[in-house]
Amino acid sequence: MPSAEDMSVDQERPVVRPTHEDEIAEAGSELIGGRSGRWTRLGSTALTPVGIIALVAIGMFALGMVQKLPCYNWAWFRGAGSQYTHACYSDIPHLYVGRGFSEGLVPYFDKLPGDMQYLEYPVLTGVFMQIASWLTPGGSIQHREQMYWMVNAGMLMICAVIIAVCVARTHRRRPWDGLLVALAPAFALTATINWDLLAVALTAAAMLMWSRGRVLAFGILIGLATAAKLYPVFLLGPVFVLCWRAGKWREFAMATLGAAASWLVVNLPVMIFAPEGWKKFYTFSEERGIDFGSFWLIITQRTGEAIEVSTVNTVSTLLAVLLCAAIGALTLMAPRRPRFPQLAFLVVAVFILVNKVYSPQYVLWLIPLAALARPRWRDFLIWQACEVMYFLGIWMYLAYTTSGDKHQGLPTEGYQLAIILHLLGTLYLCAVVVRDILMPERDVVRRDGSDDPSGGVLDRAGDVFVLGRAARQPRHAVPAAEGPRVEWGAAHGPAAD
């Protein structure tokens, strides 16, 4: 009988083992005794691929919490420099006081003292923050800040497990790709800096629903994710152009209506009863100047010239629109219809690359998408190495700017190099994803003849509208589900690239 690792009740073909097709995964498996053998047996309870990935995600999240211990114990409360030199900064304890949660103020409804008059986060994130404040026990203000971070960390750990499990289940035959998320070093380092994991978890759940053909559930979850962070709404763009190519207009309409309805359910009460507080997130995003992590910051620092916020907003928007249009054209002209996670990754990466700010936790947006778009350990780890260097670079730069005459940390030129590494790492991963779209035989997900295992209604659907060479080369059309399966590349053995 085949092992539990090898077979799934939902499919006829065996589960893909990364240690048998990825040389980096095979080499890494030596740490636990080598790659799994023919007669490997996994238990029927926790020791399934998904169960193992969930446990690994919890373990890595816990290590990330340990990394924050110097700040938890003292650095958050004894000057700014220490939390930067220990690279353990988090917004969570600081905003507990700074956004009125310690005083029992209601987000969006109660005005805040100081320059930030209202909470500058989307509504669902504000609800998440408020629930955490209700669960925070009393005591001294320092103790309450510590407990507020701890409560949030517990809630965010649940989100982290949801993300890893959803990624593991999105590609039915590739559950072990969830380890890319669970073991991502940047994931552990940035998970508790802010509340981004809420939106990432909802987005990962949405992509799981799409892979199962549950179009309305996908739309509802995307709407909820957008109510927590802006970027998930951009995933409707890839859905639009993919449905255009496949002629799935009804499915696109259902997803869009579901997203709009769920977003309104969350936002409408606050829009009506606290309009000034509700719009703060949007006005703050528009008025925010050039900030850390962006290529805009390098330009201003190198030239010494300020750039108007309106100019940055206009140019970055135009760049994003042009690049997304290029992704749309690529989708319609590709020899085979691109997989949904490939386009999702590219669109979110475009938003990150042209944005006027790149906070270190924004990497969390891309990690699940990267694991689904390009589940190849070499490329993933190259990108992660660049992101870890940026994570260290921004804190060392802040340590330098807050150290006065001591000049401890990373000077401006060093921080600019860290930004460039982040940009190059992201561009590298974008380049290999685009290459996989143009050369589908290089796509590791399609190597066994699969079409788009996370595509749901798009998987193995025929093309209705294509452009360019794709229109003149029908041999690239996806075979019907009942027809013979096309094999792309080698089905066994290590990857050729």
C-alpha positions as CSV (number, residue, x, y, z in Angstrom):
1,M,0.0,0.0,0.0
2,P,1.2,3.6,-0.7
3,S,2.1,5.7,2.3
4,A,0.0,8.5,3.7
5,E,2.7,10.9,2.4
6,D,2.3,9.5,-1.1
7,M,-1.4,9.5,-1.7
8,S,-4.3,11.9,-1.1
9,V,-7.9,10.9,-1.0
10,D,-8.6,13.7,-3.4
11,Q,-6.4,12.6,-6.2
12,E,-5.2,9.6,-8.1
13,R,-1.5,10.6,-8.5
14,P,1.0,10.6,-5.7
15,V,2.0,13.6,-3.6
16,V,5.1,15.4,-4.9
17,R,8.1,14.9,-2.6
18,P,10.4,18.0,-2.8
19,T,13.3,15.9,-1.6
20,H,13.0,13.8,-4.8
21,E,12.9,16.7,-7.2
22,D,14.7,19.7,-5.5
23,E,18.4,19.4,-4.8
24,I,18.3,22.0,-2.1
25,A,15.4,20.3,-0.3
26,E,17.3,17.0,-0.7
27,A,20.4,18.5,0.8
28,G,18.5,20.1,3.6
29,S,16.8,16.8,4.5
30,E,20.2,15.4,5.6
31,L,19.6,17.4,8.8
32,I,16.8,15.0,9.7
33,G,18.3,11.8,8.3
34,G,17.9,12.2,4.5
35,R,15.1,12.2,2.1
36,S,12.0,10.1,2.7
37,G,12.2,6.6,1.3
38,R,9.9,4.4,-0.6
39,W,8.4,2.8,2.5
40,T,8.0,5.9,4.5
41,R,4.9,5.9,6.7
42,L,3.4,8.9,8.3
43,G,0.8,8.8,11.1
44,S,-2.9,9.4,10.4
45,T,-3.2,12.2,13.0
46,A,-0.7,15.1,13.4
47,L,2.1,13.5,11.3
48,T,0.6,14.3,7.9
49,P,2.3,16.8,5.6
50,V,-0.2,19.5,6.7
51,G,0.2,18.6,10.4
52,I,3.9,18.7,10.2
53,I,3.9,22.0,8.4
54,A,1.5,23.5,11.1
55,L,3.9,22.3,13.8
56,V,6.9,23.8,12.0
57,A,5.1,27.1,11.6
58,I,4.3,27.2,15.3
59,G,8.0,26.4,16.1
60,M,9.3,29.1,13.8
61,F,6.8,31.6,15.1
62,A,8.0,30.8,18.6
63,L,11.6,31.4,17.6
64,G,10.6,34.7,16.2
65,M,9.0,35.6,19.6
66,V,12.2,34.6,21.3
67,Q,14.1,36.9,19.0
68,K,12.0,39.8,20.4
69,L,12.8,38.9,24.1
70,P,15.4,41.7,24.5
71,C,12.8,44.2,23.6
72,Y,10.0,42.5,25.6
73,N,12.1,42.6,28.7
74,W,13.5,46.1,28.5
75,A,14.5,47.6,25.2
76,W,11.0,48.8,24.3
77,F,10.9,50.9,27.4
78,R,14.5,52.3,27.8
79,G,15.1,54.5,24.8
80,A,14.8,54.0,21.1
81,G,18.4,52.8,20.2
82,S,18.4,49.5,22.0
83,Q,15.3,48.1,20.2
84,Y,17.1,48.8,16.9
85,T,20.5,47.4,17.9
86,H,18.8,44.2,19.0
87,A,16.6,44.2,15.8
88,C,13.5,43.4,17.9
89,Y,11.4,46.5,17.3
90,S,7.6,46.1,17.1
91,D,4.8,48.7,16.5
92,I,2.4,46.7,18.7
93,P,3.4,47.8,22.3
94,H,4.1,51.4,21.2
95,L,0.7,51.8,19.5
96,Y,-1.1,50.3,22.6
97,V,-0.4,53.7,24.2
98,G,0.0,55.8,21.1
99,R,-3.4,54.9,19.7
100,G,-5.4,55.2,22.9
101,F,-6.0,51.5,23.6
102,S,-4.4,51.8,27.0
103,E,-7.0,54.5,27.9
104,G,-10.0,52.6,26.5
105,L,-10.5,54.8,23.5
106,V,-12.7,53.3,20.7
107,P,-10.9,53.2,17.3
108,Y,-12.3,55.5,14.6
109,F,-14.9,57.0,17.0
110,D,-12.7,58.6,19.6
111,K,-10.3,61.3,18.7
112,L,-6.6,60.7,19.7
113,P,-4.3,63.3,21.3
114,G,-1.4,64.4,19.2
115,D,-0.8,64.6,15.4
116,M,-2.6,61.3,14.5
117,Q,-6.2,62.2,15.3
118,Y,-7.6,58.7,14.5
119,L,-6.4,55.2,14.1
120,E,-4.7,55.0,10.6
121,Y,-5.4,51.3,10.0
122,P,-8.2,49.7,8.0
123,V,-11.3,48.7,9.9
124,L,-10.8,45.0,10.3
125,T,-7.3,45.5,11.6
126,G,-8.7,48.0,14.0
127,V,-11.2,45.4,15.2
128,F,-8.3,43.0,15.7
129,M,-6.3,45.5,17.7
130,Q,-9.4,46.3,19.8
131,I,-10.1,42.7,20.6
132,A,-6.5,42.2,21.7
133,S,-6.8,45.3,24.0
134,W,-9.9,43.7,25.6
135,L,-8.0,40.6,26.3
136,T,-5.0,42.4,27.8
137,P,-4.9,42.1,31.6
138,G,-4.4,45.1,33.9
139,G,-1.3,46.2,35.8
140,S,1.4,48.9,35.3
141,I,1.6,50.5,31.9
142,Q,4.8,48.6,31.0
143,H,3.2,45.3,32.0
144,R,0.1,46.1,29.9
145,E,2.2,46.9,26.9
146,Q,4.1,43.6,27.3
147,M,0.8,41.7,27.7
148,Y,-0.8,43.5,24.7
149,W,2.1,42.4,22.5
150,M,1.8,38.8,24.0
151,V,-1.9,38.7,23.3
152,N,-1.4,39.9,19.8
153,A,1.4,37.5,19.2
154,G,-0.9,34.6,20.2
155,M,-3.6,35.8,17.8
156,L,-1.1,36.3,15.1
157,M,0.3,32.8,15.7
158,I,-3.1,31.5,14.8
159,C,-3.0,33.5,11.6
160,A,0.5,32.1,10.8
161,V,-0.7,28.6,11.1
162,I,-3.7,29.3,8.9
163,I,-1.4,30.7,6.3
164,A,1.0,27.7,6.3
165,V,-1.9,25.2,6.2
166,C,-3.8,27.1,3.5
167,V,-0.6,27.1,1.3
168,A,0.0,23.4,2.0
169,R,-3.6,22.6,0.9
170,T,-3.8,24.9,-2.1
171,H,-1.9,22.6,-4.5
172,R,-3.4,19.2,-3.7
173,R,-0.3,17.3,-4.9
174,R,2.3,19.7,-3.4
175,P,1.5,20.0,0.3
176,W,5.2,20.1,1.2
177,D,5.5,23.5,-0.5
178,G,3.9,24.9,2.7
179,L,7.3,24.4,4.3
180,L,8.6,27.3,2.3
181,V,6.2,29.5,4.3
182,A,6.7,27.7,7.7
183,L,10.5,27.9,7.4
184,A,10.9,31.3,5.8
185,P,13.3,33.3,8.0
186,A,11.8,36.6,7.1
187,F,8.4,35.3,8.2
188,A,9.6,34.5,11.7
189,L,11.5,37.8,12.0
190,T,8.7,40.1,10.9
191,A,5.6,38.3,12.1
192,T,5.0,40.3,15.2
193,I,6.2,43.7,14.0
194,N,2.7,44.8,13.0
195,W,-0.7,43.2,12.2
196,D,-0.2,42.3,8.6
197,L,-0.6,38.5,9.2
198,L,-4.4,39.0,9.6
199,A,-4.7,40.2,5.9
200,V,-2.2,37.6,4.8
201,A,-4.2,34.8,6.5
202,L,-7.5,35.9,4.9
203,T,-5.7,36.1,1.5
204,A,-4.2,32.6,1.8
205,A,-7.7,31.3,2.8
206,A,-9.2,33.1,-0.2
207,M,-6.6,31.4,-2.6
208,L,-7.4,28.0,-1.1
209,M,-11.1,28.6,-1.8
210,W,-10.3,29.6,-5.3
211,S,-8.3,26.5,-5.8
212,R,-11.4,24.5,-4.8
213,G,-13.6,26.3,-7.2
214,R,-15.5,28.1,-4.4
215,V,-15.6,31.4,-6.3
216,L,-18.0,33.3,-4.0
217,A,-16.1,32.2,-0.8
218,F,-12.9,33.5,-2.5
219,G,-14.5,36.9,-3.2
220,I,-15.9,37.2,0.4
221,L,-12.5,36.4,1.9
222,I,-10.7,38.9,-0.5
223,G,-13.2,41.5,0.6
224,L,-12.4,40.8,4.3
225,A,-8.7,40.8,3.6
226,T,-9.0,44.2,1.9
227,A,-10.9,45.4,5.0
228,A,-7.7,44.5,6.9
229,K,-5.1,45.7,4.4
230,L,-5.3,47.3,0.9
231,Y,-3.1,45.0,-1.1
232,P,-5.5,41.9,-1.3
233,V,-7.8,43.8,-3.6
234,F,-5.1,43.7,-6.3
235,L,-5.6,39.9,-6.7
236,L,-8.9,40.7,-8.5
237,G,-6.8,42.0,-11.3
238,P,-5.2,38.6,-12.1
239,V,-8.6,36.9,-11.7
240,F,-10.0,39.4,-14.2
241,V,-7.4,38.8,-16.9
242,L,-7.4,35.0,-16.4
243,C,-11.2,34.8,-16.6
244,W,-11.0,37.0,-19.7
245,R,-8.6,34.5,-21.4
246,A,-10.8,31.5,-20.3
247,G,-14.2,33.2,-20.8
248,K,-15.2,32.7,-17.2
249,W,-17.1,36.0,-16.8
250,R,-19.7,34.6,-14.5
251,E,-17.1,33.4,-12.0
252,F,-15.3,36.8,-12.1
253,A,-18.5,38.6,-11.5
254,M,-19.4,36.4,-8.5
255,A,-15.9,36.9,-7.0
256,T,-16.1,40.7,-7.4
257,L,-19.6,41.0,-6.0
258,G,-18.6,38.8,-3.0
259,A,-15.5,40.9,-2.3
260,A,-17.5,44.2,-2.6
261,A,-20.3,42.9,-0.3
262,S,-18.0,41.6,2.5
263,W,-15.9,44.8,2.4
264,L,-19.0,46.9,2.7
265,V,-20.4,44.8,5.6
266,V,-17.2,45.5,7.6
267,N,-16.7,49.1,6.6
268,L,-20.2,50.6,6.1
269,P,-21.1,50.9,9.9
270,V,-17.9,52.9,10.5
271,M,-18.3,54.9,7.3
272,I,-21.7,56.0,8.4
273,F,-21.2,56.6,12.1
274,A,-17.5,57.7,12.2
275,P,-16.7,59.0,8.7
276,E,-13.7,61.1,9.8
277,G,-12.1,58.1,11.6
278,W,-12.9,55.7,8.8
279,K,-11.2,57.7,6.1
280,K,-8.0,58.3,8.1
281,F,-6.3,55.2,6.6
282,Y,-6.9,56.5,3.1
283,T,-5.9,60.1,3.7
284,F,-2.8,59.0,5.7
285,S,-1.8,56.7,2.8
286,E,-2.2,59.5,0.3
287,E,-0.4,62.2,2.4
288,R,2.4,60.0,3.7
289,G,5.8,61.1,2.4
290,I,8.7,59.1,1.1
291,D,9.7,56.6,3.8
292,F,11.9,53.7,4.5
293,G,12.7,51.0,2.1
294,S,11.7,52.5,-1.2
295,F,13.8,53.4,-4.2
296,W,12.3,56.9,-3.8
297,L,14.3,57.3,-0.6
298,I,17.5,56.4,-2.4
299,I,16.8,59.1,-5.0
300,T,16.1,61.8,-2.4
301,Q,19.1,60.8,-0.3
302,R,21.5,60.7,-3.2
303,T,20.4,63.9,-4.9
304,G,19.6,65.8,-1.7
305,E,16.4,67.1,-3.4
306,A,12.9,66.6,-1.9
307,I,10.1,65.2,-4.1
308,E,6.6,66.4,-3.7
309,V,4.2,63.8,-2.2
310,S,1.7,64.4,-5.0
311,T,4.5,63.8,-7.6
312,V,5.4,60.5,-6.0
313,N,1.8,59.4,-5.8
314,T,1.2,60.2,-9.4
315,V,4.4,58.6,-10.7
316,S,4.1,55.5,-8.6
317,T,0.5,55.0,-9.6
318,L,1.4,55.4,-13.3
319,L,4.3,52.9,-12.9
320,A,2.0,50.4,-11.2
321,V,-0.7,50.7,-13.9
322,L,1.8,50.3,-16.7
323,L,3.5,47.3,-15.1
324,C,0.1,45.7,-14.3
325,A,-0.9,46.3,-17.9
326,A,2.3,44.6,-19.0
327,I,1.3,41.6,-16.8
328,G,-2.1,41.6,-18.4
329,A,-0.6,41.5,-21.8
330,L,1.8,38.7,-20.7
331,T,-1.2,36.8,-19.5
332,L,-3.1,37.0,-22.8
333,M,0.0,36.3,-25.0
334,A,1.7,33.5,-22.9
335,P,1.9,30.1,-24.7
336,R,-0.2,28.7,-21.9
337,R,-2.5,30.5,-19.5
338,P,-0.4,31.5,-16.5
339,R,-1.2,30.0,-13.1
340,F,-3.2,32.2,-10.8
341,P,-0.5,32.4,-8.0
342,Q,2.1,33.5,-10.6
343,L,0.1,36.5,-11.5
344,A,-0.9,37.2,-7.9
345,F,2.8,37.3,-6.9
346,L,3.7,39.6,-9.8
347,V,0.9,42.1,-9.1
348,V,1.6,42.4,-5.4
349,A,5.4,42.6,-6.1
350,V,4.7,45.5,-8.5
351,F,2.8,47.3,-5.7
352,I,5.7,46.8,-3.3
353,L,8.4,47.8,-5.7
354,V,6.9,51.1,-6.8
355,N,5.5,52.1,-3.4
356,K,6.9,55.1,-1.5
357,V,7.4,53.0,1.6
358,Y,8.5,49.4,2.3
359,S,8.2,48.4,5.9
360,P,10.1,45.2,6.7
361,Q,6.9,43.3,7.5
362,Y,5.6,43.8,4.0
363,V,7.6,40.8,3.0
364,L,4.8,38.7,4.6
365,W,2.5,39.7,1.8
366,L,4.7,38.0,-0.7
367,I,5.9,34.8,1.1
368,P,2.7,32.7,0.6
369,L,2.4,33.9,-3.0
370,A,6.0,33.1,-3.7
371,A,5.7,29.6,-2.3
372,L,2.8,28.9,-4.7
373,A,4.2,30.8,-7.7
374,R,7.7,29.4,-7.6
375,P,8.0,26.5,-5.2
376,R,11.8,26.1,-5.7
377,W,14.0,26.3,-2.7
378,R,17.0,27.8,-4.4
379,D,15.1,30.8,-5.7
380,F,13.1,31.2,-2.6
381,L,16.1,31.2,-0.3
382,I,18.0,33.7,-2.5
383,W,15.1,36.1,-2.2
384,Q,14.8,35.4,1.6
385,A,18.5,36.1,2.1
386,C,18.0,39.5,0.5
387,E,15.0,40.2,2.7
388,V,16.9,39.2,5.9
389,M,19.7,41.5,4.9
390,Y,17.1,44.3,4.5
391,F,15.6,43.5,7.9
392,L,18.9,43.8,9.6
393,G,19.8,46.9,7.5
394,I,16.8,49.0,8.5
395,W,17.3,48.4,12.2
396,M,21.0,49.1,12.0
397,Y,20.3,52.3,10.1
398,L,17.8,53.4,12.7
399,A,20.3,52.6,15.4
400,Y,22.8,54.8,13.5
401,T,20.4,57.7,13.2
402,T,19.5,57.6,16.9
403,S,23.0,57.1,18.3
404,G,24.0,60.7,18.1
405,D,27.7,61.4,17.9
406,K,28.5,57.7,18.6
407,H,27.6,56.7,15.0
408,Q,26.8,53.1,16.0
409,G,25.1,51.1,13.3
410,L,24.7,51.3,9.5
411,P,25.3,54.7,7.8
412,T,23.2,56.0,5.0
413,E,25.2,54.4,2.2
414,G,25.0,51.0,3.9
415,Y,21.2,51.3,4.2
416,Q,20.9,52.2,0.6
417,L,22.7,49.0,-0.3
418,A,20.2,47.1,1.9
419,I,17.3,48.7,0.0
420,I,19.0,47.7,-3.3
421,L,19.4,44.1,-2.1
422,H,15.7,44.0,-1.3
423,L,14.7,45.4,-4.7
424,L,17.1,43.1,-6.6
425,G,15.9,40.0,-4.6
426,T,12.3,40.8,-5.4
427,L,13.1,41.5,-9.0
428,Y,15.0,38.2,-9.3
429,L,12.0,36.2,-8.1
430,C,9.7,38.2,-10.5
431,A,12.1,37.3,-13.3
432,V,12.0,33.6,-12.7
433,V,8.2,33.7,-12.4
434,V,8.0,35.5,-15.7
435,R,10.4,33.0,-17.3
436,D,8.1,30.2,-16.1
437,I,5.1,31.9,-17.7
438,L,6.9,32.3,-21.0
439,M,8.5,28.8,-20.8
440,P,5.9,26.7,-19.0
441,E,8.1,23.6,-19.3
442,R,10.4,25.3,-16.7
443,D,7.5,25.6,-14.2
444,V,8.1,23.0,-11.5
445,V,4.4,22.8,-10.8
446,R,3.6,21.9,-14.4
447,R,6.5,19.5,-14.8
448,D,4.1,16.5,-14.2
449,G,1.6,17.7,-16.7
450,S,-0.6,19.7,-14.3
451,D,-2.2,22.9,-15.7
452,D,-3.1,25.2,-12.8
453,P,-3.8,23.1,-9.6
454,S,-4.6,26.2,-7.7
455,G,-6.7,27.7,-10.5
456,G,-10.1,26.2,-9.5
457,V,-12.5,26.9,-12.3
458,L,-9.5,27.8,-14.5
459,D,-7.7,24.5,-14.1
460,R,-7.6,22.8,-17.5
461,A,-10.1,25.2,-18.9
462,G,-9.8,26.1,-22.6
463,D,-8.8,29.4,-24.0
464,V,-11.4,31.8,-25.4
465,F,-9.3,34.9,-26.0
466,V,-5.6,35.1,-26.6
467,L,-3.3,37.5,-28.3
468,G,-0.1,37.4,-30.3
469,R,1.8,34.1,-30.7
470,A,-0.6,32.3,-28.4
471,A,-3.4,32.9,-30.9
472,R,-1.3,31.3,-33.7
473,Q,-0.1,28.3,-31.7
474,P,-3.0,26.2,-30.7
475,R,-0.6,23.4,-29.7
476,H,-0.2,25.3,-26.4
477,A,-3.9,25.0,-25.5
478,V,-4.6,23.1,-22.4
479,P,-6.1,19.7,-23.1
480,A,-9.5,18.9,-21.8
481,A,-9.9,17.2,-18.5
482,E,-11.0,13.9,-20.1
483,G,-8.3,14.0,-22.8
484,P,-4.7,12.8,-22.6
485,R,-2.4,14.5,-20.1
486,V,0.4,16.6,-21.6
487,E,3.8,16.0,-19.9
488,W,6.0,19.1,-19.5
489,G,9.6,18.2,-18.8
490,A,10.8,15.3,-16.7
491,A,8.2,13.8,-14.3
492,H,10.9,12.3,-12.1
493,G,14.3,13.2,-10.8
494,P,15.9,16.5,-9.9
495,A,14.9,19.6,-11.7
496,A,17.0,20.5,-14.7
497,D,17.3,24.1,-13.7
